[in-house]
Each structure stands twice: as structure tokens, then as C-alpha cells.
Amino acid sequence: MKNTHIEHPEDSILTGDLSVLDWFTEPGHISLKIDGSPAIVWGINPATSKFFVGTKSVFNKKLIKINENHRDIDRNHSGVVADILHACFDNLPRIYGVIQGDFIGFGGSDSYCPNTITYVFEETVKENIIVAPHTFYSVLDGDCLRDAEAHPLKFMLQSSDKCKFVQPEACYGGSISDAEEIEQEVRFLKGISHGICFVDDNEAKRIKKELNACIREDREVDDYAFGCHSQLIRFWKLVSFLKMRYLELCYNQGPLSYIGEDLIDAEGYVKTNSCGMFKLVDRSVFSRANFNNRIPQ
């Protein structure tokens, strides 16, 4: 699939695309979301066959920022991002292919807060950098990175004395009865969807902004506040409830995660199967904290 924004399941139904309902019931690969910053992309540039590092700007259509040496980094970036990319260029392994991950921090501590979540490791990290890889890209030789196809990273990258890779195992722990309950809920949602008036892409974007405002401001999502779309918002709530039911069945074995002093399970998860790639996030916890996070990016 193309390198695009990963959608919340409940947001994806606003336009009438109900493929996410089958996504809930179909087996797939589940990976843990790590709240690092910035996103780091590295590997072999298919256009030059040279090693590179960069941010997601390597996928830009116009102002492409691919760094094949330290001079490129100084020309394309500045400040903390440049410092991080210099360290990544020196410490990431020269592996074939193109990988994306989240930067967690520099070695020397057992606690890191790269963005909204604080991660606490069992012992002090001795490696120079810490990166959480999660995606690899298939690119034909000579093609531009912006044409790359994204795939969940299903294999483990080997840490070195310079770079610690964080790839906690993410699992679905649902029982047979849990699966049956989810399938029953999906059948119910499909049944009532025939009476829903869905919207076009532009209206969906406007509704998403209103929904995000409710989440950010800790306001209840009031069906009737959305006027003629109240029925659609009720359906959105039902899909959201189903997502939370599914999220409760997922768990990880990674470092302890905190928002402030509150211990949480994780930022969330990403599940991928033939129906698509969607994220499982408790928006009332992580998304609200992330919206109101004042840490400079």
C-alpha cells in the first residue's frame, strides 16, 4: 500500500467505506505503535544505490530531502532534527532496502520521552541511539522513494553496540468467545449501515475536525450537535466502541509506558490484513494528550 496516513477505524466509515468492518474479523499482522519523534527513514536510495537517512520528507513530491552524507543533512535540516540525523547516519546499520522507524533518544538513560509518552527501560541504554522500526518499503531499482509501497515490518532487526532497536511483540489475546462477540457486532453494524446517510470526502474532513476538537477539549461527542449527520455520528460511535473492545484484547511486552505519571498499556497498535491498515488507539487517552502536548516537534 502507498505511504499514506493510517486512519482510525471509526473515521474511515464516514464516506461509506465499510471495509474496516471485515478488517476487524479477518486475521492479520498486529504491530505496536511507538510514540517516537521524529520519524526516521533510512536504507539504500534506489536512484543512486547509496546509503541515506532522512525524515518522512524523503517521500515528498517536490521538496525531497534525501541525505547521503553529513553535508546533505546540514543543507536540508537544522537544529535537533539535524543532530538526530547526523547520529543516525553514523550509527544505523547499512542494510539493504528502505526502513522507517521512530527515534526514541540517545543512549545513557533508562527513561525517554521523545514526544507524549515516557518509556522506561529495565536498565540504562548503552547504545548510542534508540530507534523503533515499524515499516519497510519495496522500491524498484531506479524508482523514486515517493513511489515506494509500505509494508508492516514483520522481521526483527538486529541491534548493535551503536544502535538499539525496539520492536516489542504485539499480540491479540482474544478467545474464541471474544471473536464470536466481535463477529456478531460486525454483523449488526453491517445490518444497520443500510439506513445511514454517508458523506463525501470534503464533508468527512470537516466532520473529523469537529470530532478531533471534541477529543482535544474533552467534550462528549453529541450526536445532535452534528445536525443532519447525527445518525452518522451514532454509527461512528458504535464503530468506535467496537474498536475499544478489540483494543482491550491486544497487549505488548515492551518497555513500560507512561503519560505523565499514569501507566498506560501503549500508544496503540496497527493491524494489517487484506482489508487494509488501521490503527487501534484510545483517543480519549493518547490522542487527547498528544493534541495538547506542548513539546516542540
Contacts in CASP RR format, 6 or more apart in sequence:
PFRMAT RR
TARGET T0000
AUTHOR 0000-0000-0000
METHOD contacts of the structure
MODEL  1
MKNTHIEHPEDSILTGDLSVLDWFTEPGHISLKIDGSPAIVWGINPATSK
FFVGTKSVFNKKLIKINENHRDIDRNHSGVVADILHACFDNLPRIYGVIQ
GDFIGFGGSDSYCPNTITYVFEETVKENIIVAPHTFYSVLDGDCLRDAEA
HPLKFMLQSSDKCKFVQPEACYGGSISDAEEIEQEVRFLKGISHGICFVD
DNEAKRIKKELNACIREDREVDDYAFGCHSQLIRFWKLVSFLKMRYLELC
YNQGPLSYIGEDLIDAEGYVKTNSCGMFKLVDRSVFSRANFNNRIPQ
1 149 0 8 1.000
1 150 0 8 1.000
1 151 0 8 1.000
1 276 0 8 1.000
1 277 0 8 1.000
2 149 0 8 1.000
2 150 0 8 1.000
3 56 0 8 1.000
3 59 0 8 1.000
3 137 0 8 1.000
3 146 0 8 1.000
3 148 0 8 1.000
3 149 0 8 1.000
3 150 0 8 1.000
4 150 0 8 1.000
6 270 0 8 1.000
6 277 0 8 1.000
6 278 0 8 1.000
6 279 0 8 1.000
7 278 0 8 1.000
7 279 0 8 1.000
8 243 0 8 1.000
8 278 0 8 1.000
8 279 0 8 1.000
8 281 0 8 1.000
8 283 0 8 1.000
9 20 0 8 1.000
9 23 0 8 1.000
9 24 0 8 1.000
9 239 0 8 1.000
9 240 0 8 1.000
9 242 0 8 1.000
9 243 0 8 1.000
9 278 0 8 1.000
9 279 0 8 1.000
9 280 0 8 1.000
10 236 0 8 1.000
10 237 0 8 1.000
10 239 0 8 1.000
10 240 0 8 1.000
10 243 0 8 1.000
11 204 0 8 1.000
11 208 0 8 1.000
11 211 0 8 1.000
11 236 0 8 1.000
12 19 0 8 1.000
12 20 0 8 1.000
12 278 0 8 1.000
13 20 0 8 1.000
13 21 0 8 1.000
13 198 0 8 1.000
13 235 0 8 1.000
13 236 0 8 1.000
13 239 0 8 1.000
14 198 0 8 1.000
14 199 0 8 1.000
14 203 0 8 1.000
14 204 0 8 1.000
14 207 0 8 1.000
14 208 0 8 1.000
14 232 0 8 1.000
14 236 0 8 1.000
15 198 0 8 1.000
15 199 0 8 1.000
15 200 0 8 1.000
15 201 0 8 1.000
15 204 0 8 1.000
16 193 0 8 1.000
16 196 0 8 1.000
16 198 0 8 1.000
18 189 0 8 1.000
18 190 0 8 1.000
18 193 0 8 1.000
19 275 0 8 1.000
19 276 0 8 1.000
20 239 0 8 1.000
20 275 0 8 1.000
20 276 0 8 1.000
20 278 0 8 1.000
21 186 0 8 1.000
21 189 0 8 1.000
21 190 0 8 1.000
21 239 0 8 1.000
22 186 0 8 1.000
22 275 0 8 1.000
23 271 0 8 1.000
23 273 0 8 1.000
23 275 0 8 1.000
23 276 0 8 1.000
23 278 0 8 1.000
24 182 0 8 1.000
24 186 0 8 1.000
24 242 0 8 1.000
24 246 0 8 1.000
25 179 0 8 1.000
25 182 0 8 1.000
25 183 0 8 1.000
25 186 0 8 1.000
26 273 0 8 1.000
26 274 0 8 1.000
26 275 0 8 1.000
27 273 0 8 1.000
28 271 0 8 1.000
28 272 0 8 1.000
28 273 0 8 1.000
29 152 0 8 1.000
29 154 0 8 1.000
29 271 0 8 1.000
29 272 0 8 1.000
29 273 0 8 1.000
30 170 0 8 1.000
30 171 0 8 1.000
30 172 0 8 1.000
30 250 0 8 1.000
30 269 0 8 1.000
30 270 0 8 1.000
30 271 0 8 1.000
30 272 0 8 1.000
31 134 0 8 1.000
31 152 0 8 1.000
31 153 0 8 1.000
31 170 0 8 1.000
31 269 0 8 1.000
31 270 0 8 1.000
31 272 0 8 1.000
32 168 0 8 1.000
32 169 0 8 1.000
32 170 0 8 1.000
32 252 0 8 1.000
32 254 0 8 1.000
32 266 0 8 1.000
32 267 0 8 1.000
32 268 0 8 1.000
32 269 0 8 1.000
33 134 0 8 1.000
33 266 0 8 1.000
33 267 0 8 1.000
33 268 0 8 1.000
33 269 0 8 1.000
33 270 0 8 1.000
33 279 0 8 1.000
33 281 0 8 1.000
34 101 0 8 1.000
34 102 0 8 1.000
34 104 0 8 1.000
34 119 0 8 1.000
34 132 0 8 1.000
34 134 0 8 1.000
34 166 0 8 1.000
34 267 0 8 1.000
35 102 0 8 1.000
35 114 0 8 1.000
35 115 0 8 1.000
35 116 0 8 1.000
35 117 0 8 1.000
35 267 0 8 1.000
35 286 0 8 1.000
35 290 0 8 1.000
36 102 0 8 1.000
36 103 0 8 1.000
36 104 0 8 1.000
36 114 0 8 1.000
36 115 0 8 1.000
36 117 0 8 1.000
36 132 0 8 1.000
37 102 0 8 1.000
37 103 0 8 1.000
37 114 0 8 1.000
37 115 0 8 1.000
37 297 0 8 1.000
38 55 0 8 1.000
38 56 0 8 1.000
38 81 0 8 1.000
38 84 0 8 1.000
38 102 0 8 1.000
38 103 0 8 1.000
38 297 0 8 1.000
39 55 0 8 1.000
39 56 0 8 1.000
39 100 0 8 1.000
39 101 0 8 1.000
39 102 0 8 1.000
39 103 0 8 1.000
40 53 0 8 1.000
40 54 0 8 1.000
40 55 0 8 1.000
40 84 0 8 1.000
40 85 0 8 1.000
40 88 0 8 1.000
40 92 0 8 1.000
40 100 0 8 1.000
40 101 0 8 1.000
40 102 0 8 1.000
40 103 0 8 1.000
40 131 0 8 1.000
41 53 0 8 1.000
41 54 0 8 1.000
41 55 0 8 1.000
41 56 0 8 1.000
41 58 0 8 1.000
41 59 0 8 1.000
41 98 0 8 1.000
41 99 0 8 1.000
41 100 0 8 1.000
41 101 0 8 1.000
41 145 0 8 1.000
42 51 0 8 1.000
42 52 0 8 1.000
42 53 0 8 1.000
42 54 0 8 1.000
42 88 0 8 1.000
42 92 0 8 1.000
42 98 0 8 1.000
42 99 0 8 1.000
43 51 0 8 1.000
43 52 0 8 1.000
43 53 0 8 1.000
43 92 0 8 1.000
43 94 0 8 1.000
43 95 0 8 1.000
43 96 0 8 1.000
43 97 0 8 1.000
43 98 0 8 1.000
43 99 0 8 1.000
44 50 0 8 1.000
44 51 0 8 1.000
44 52 0 8 1.000
44 96 0 8 1.000
44 97 0 8 1.000
44 98 0 8 1.000
45 51 0 8 1.000
45 52 0 8 1.000
45 66 0 8 1.000
45 68 0 8 1.000
45 145 0 8 1.000
46 98 0 8 1.000
46 139 0 8 1.000
46 140 0 8 1.000
46 141 0 8 1.000
46 142 0 8 1.000
46 143 0 8 1.000
46 144 0 8 1.000
46 145 0 8 1.000
47 142 0 8 1.000
47 143 0 8 1.000
47 144 0 8 1.000
47 145 0 8 1.000
48 68 0 8 1.000
50 68 0 8 1.000
51 68 0 8 1.000
51 94 0 8 1.000
52 58 0 8 1.000
52 66 0 8 1.000
52 67 0 8 1.000
52 68 0 8 1.000
53 67 0 8 1.000
53 73 0 8 1.000
53 85 0 8 1.000
53 88 0 8 1.000
53 89 0 8 1.000
53 92 0 8 1.000
54 65 0 8 1.000
54 66 0 8 1.000
54 67 0 8 1.000
54 73 0 8 1.000
54 85 0 8 1.000
54 88 0 8 1.000
55 65 0 8 1.000
55 77 0 8 1.000
55 81 0 8 1.000
55 85 0 8 1.000
56 100 0 8 1.000
57 63 0 8 1.000
57 64 0 8 1.000
57 65 0 8 1.000
57 76 0 8 1.000
58 64 0 8 1.000
58 65 0 8 1.000
58 66 0 8 1.000
58 145 0 8 1.000
59 145 0 8 1.000
59 146 0 8 1.000
59 148 0 8 1.000
60 146 0 8 1.000
61 146 0 8 1.000
64 144 0 8 1.000
64 145 0 8 1.000
64 146 0 8 1.000
65 76 0 8 1.000
65 77 0 8 1.000
66 72 0 8 1.000
66 145 0 8 1.000
67 73 0 8 1.000
67 76 0 8 1.000
67 77 0 8 1.000
67 85 0 8 1.000
67 89 0 8 1.000
69 89 0 8 1.000
70 86 0 8 1.000
70 89 0 8 1.000
73 82 0 8 1.000
73 85 0 8 1.000
73 86 0 8 1.000
73 89 0 8 1.000
74 82 0 8 1.000
77 85 0 8 1.000
84 103 0 8 1.000
84 105 0 8 1.000
87 106 0 8 1.000
87 128 0 8 1.000
87 129 0 8 1.000
88 103 0 8 1.000
88 129 0 8 1.000
88 131 0 8 1.000
90 128 0 8 1.000
90 162 0 8 1.000
91 127 0 8 1.000
91 128 0 8 1.000
91 129 0 8 1.000
91 162 0 8 1.000
91 163 0 8 1.000
92 129 0 8 1.000
92 131 0 8 1.000
92 163 0 8 1.000
93 157 0 8 1.000
93 158 0 8 1.000
93 160 0 8 1.000
93 163 0 8 1.000
95 157 0 8 1.000
97 136 0 8 1.000
97 137 0 8 1.000
97 139 0 8 1.000
98 136 0 8 1.000
98 137 0 8 1.000
98 139 0 8 1.000
98 145 0 8 1.000
98 148 0 8 1.000
99 133 0 8 1.000
99 135 0 8 1.000
99 136 0 8 1.000
99 137 0 8 1.000
99 153 0 8 1.000
99 157 0 8 1.000
100 133 0 8 1.000
100 134 0 8 1.000
100 135 0 8 1.000
100 136 0 8 1.000
100 137 0 8 1.000
100 150 0 8 1.000
101 131 0 8 1.000
101 132 0 8 1.000
101 133 0 8 1.000
101 134 0 8 1.000
101 135 0 8 1.000
102 114 0 8 1.000
102 131 0 8 1.000
102 132 0 8 1.000
102 134 0 8 1.000
103 114 0 8 1.000
103 129 0 8 1.000
103 130 0 8 1.000
103 131 0 8 1.000
104 112 0 8 1.000
104 114 0 8 1.000
104 119 0 8 1.000
104 130 0 8 1.000
104 131 0 8 1.000
104 132 0 8 1.000
104 166 0 8 1.000
105 112 0 8 1.000
105 114 0 8 1.000
105 129 0 8 1.000
105 130 0 8 1.000
106 128 0 8 1.000
106 129 0 8 1.000
106 130 0 8 1.000
107 124 0 8 1.000
107 125 0 8 1.000
107 126 0 8 1.000
107 127 0 8 1.000
107 128 0 8 1.000
107 129 0 8 1.000
107 130 0 8 1.000
107 164 0 8 1.000
108 124 0 8 1.000
108 125 0 8 1.000
108 126 0 8 1.000
109 124 0 8 1.000
109 125 0 8 1.000
110 120 0 8 1.000
110 121 0 8 1.000
110 122 0 8 1.000
110 123 0 8 1.000
110 124 0 8 1.000
110 125 0 8 1.000
111 118 0 8 1.000
111 119 0 8 1.000
111 120 0 8 1.000
111 121 0 8 1.000
112 118 0 8 1.000
112 119 0 8 1.000
112 121 0 8 1.000
112 130 0 8 1.000
113 119 0 8 1.000
113 295 0 8 1.000
115 290 0 8 1.000
115 293 0 8 1.000
115 295 0 8 1.000
115 297 0 8 1.000
116 259 0 8 1.000
116 267 0 8 1.000
116 286 0 8 1.000
116 289 0 8 1.000
116 290 0 8 1.000
116 293 0 8 1.000
116 295 0 8 1.000
117 257 0 8 1.000
117 258 0 8 1.000
117 259 0 8 1.000
117 264 0 8 1.000
117 267 0 8 1.000
117 286 0 8 1.000
118 257 0 8 1.000
118 258 0 8 1.000
118 259 0 8 1.000
118 260 0 8 1.000
119 166 0 8 1.000
119 255 0 8 1.000
119 256 0 8 1.000
119 257 0 8 1.000
119 258 0 8 1.000
120 255 0 8 1.000
120 256 0 8 1.000
120 257 0 8 1.000
120 258 0 8 1.000
121 255 0 8 1.000
122 255 0 8 1.000
125 164 0 8 1.000
126 161 0 8 1.000
127 159 0 8 1.000
127 160 0 8 1.000
127 161 0 8 1.000
127 162 0 8 1.000
127 163 0 8 1.000
127 164 0 8 1.000
128 162 0 8 1.000
128 163 0 8 1.000
129 162 0 8 1.000
129 163 0 8 1.000
129 164 0 8 1.000
130 163 0 8 1.000
130 164 0 8 1.000
130 166 0 8 1.000
131 163 0 8 1.000
131 164 0 8 1.000
131 165 0 8 1.000
131 166 0 8 1.000
132 165 0 8 1.000
132 166 0 8 1.000
132 167 0 8 1.000
133 153 0 8 1.000
133 157 0 8 1.000
133 165 0 8 1.000
133 167 0 8 1.000
134 152 0 8 1.000
134 153 0 8 1.000
134 167 0 8 1.000
134 270 0 8 1.000
135 150 0 8 1.000
135 151 0 8 1.000
135 152 0 8 1.000
135 153 0 8 1.000
136 150 0 8 1.000
136 151 0 8 1.000
136 153 0 8 1.000
137 145 0 8 1.000
137 148 0 8 1.000
137 149 0 8 1.000
137 150 0 8 1.000
137 151 0 8 1.000
138 148 0 8 1.000
138 149 0 8 1.000
138 151 0 8 1.000
139 145 0 8 1.000
139 147 0 8 1.000
139 148 0 8 1.000
139 149 0 8 1.000
140 147 0 8 1.000
152 270 0 8 1.000
152 272 0 8 1.000
152 277 0 8 1.000
153 167 0 8 1.000
156 165 0 8 1.000
156 167 0 8 1.000
157 165 0 8 1.000
157 167 0 8 1.000
158 165 0 8 1.000
159 165 0 8 1.000
166 254 0 8 1.000
166 255 0 8 1.000
168 252 0 8 1.000
168 253 0 8 1.000
168 254 0 8 1.000
168 255 0 8 1.000
169 252 0 8 1.000
169 253 0 8 1.000
169 254 0 8 1.000
170 250 0 8 1.000
170 251 0 8 1.000
170 252 0 8 1.000
170 266 0 8 1.000
170 269 0 8 1.000
171 250 0 8 1.000
171 251 0 8 1.000
171 252 0 8 1.000
171 253 0 8 1.000
172 249 0 8 1.000
172 250 0 8 1.000
173 249 0 8 1.000
173 250 0 8 1.000
173 251 0 8 1.000
174 249 0 8 1.000
178 249 0 8 1.000
181 245 0 8 1.000
182 242 0 8 1.000
182 245 0 8 1.000
182 246 0 8 1.000
185 242 0 8 1.000
185 245 0 8 1.000
186 242 0 8 1.000
189 235 0 8 1.000
189 238 0 8 1.000
189 239 0 8 1.000
189 242 0 8 1.000
192 235 0 8 1.000
193 235 0 8 1.000
195 231 0 8 1.000
196 231 0 8 1.000
196 232 0 8 1.000
196 235 0 8 1.000
197 228 0 8 1.000
197 229 0 8 1.000
197 231 0 8 1.000
197 232 0 8 1.000
198 232 0 8 1.000
199 207 0 8 1.000
199 229 0 8 1.000
199 232 0 8 1.000
207 226 0 8 1.000
207 229 0 8 1.000
207 232 0 8 1.000
207 233 0 8 1.000
210 225 0 8 1.000
210 226 0 8 1.000
211 221 0 8 1.000
211 236 0 8 1.000
212 287 0 8 1.000
212 291 0 8 1.000
213 219 0 8 1.000
214 220 0 8 1.000
214 221 0 8 1.000
215 283 0 8 1.000
215 284 0 8 1.000
215 287 0 8 1.000
215 288 0 8 1.000
215 291 0 8 1.000
216 287 0 8 1.000
216 288 0 8 1.000
216 291 0 8 1.000
216 292 0 8 1.000
218 284 0 8 1.000
218 288 0 8 1.000
221 233 0 8 1.000
221 236 0 8 1.000
221 237 0 8 1.000
223 230 0 8 1.000
223 231 0 8 1.000
223 233 0 8 1.000
223 234 0 8 1.000
223 237 0 8 1.000
224 230 0 8 1.000
226 232 0 8 1.000
226 233 0 8 1.000
240 283 0 8 1.000
243 280 0 8 1.000
244 282 0 8 1.000
246 280 0 8 1.000
247 268 0 8 1.000
247 269 0 8 1.000
247 280 0 8 1.000
247 281 0 8 1.000
247 282 0 8 1.000
250 265 0 8 1.000
250 268 0 8 1.000
250 269 0 8 1.000
250 280 0 8 1.000
251 265 0 8 1.000
252 265 0 8 1.000
252 266 0 8 1.000
252 269 0 8 1.000
256 263 0 8 1.000
257 263 0 8 1.000
257 264 0 8 1.000
257 265 0 8 1.000
257 266 0 8 1.000
257 267 0 8 1.000
258 264 0 8 1.000
259 285 0 8 1.000
259 286 0 8 1.000
259 289 0 8 1.000
264 285 0 8 1.000
264 286 0 8 1.000
267 281 0 8 1.000
267 286 0 8 1.000
268 279 0 8 1.000
268 280 0 8 1.000
268 281 0 8 1.000
268 282 0 8 1.000
268 286 0 8 1.000
269 279 0 8 1.000
269 280 0 8 1.000
270 277 0 8 1.000
270 278 0 8 1.000
270 279 0 8 1.000
270 280 0 8 1.000
271 277 0 8 1.000
271 278 0 8 1.000
271 280 0 8 1.000
281 287 0 8 1.000
END
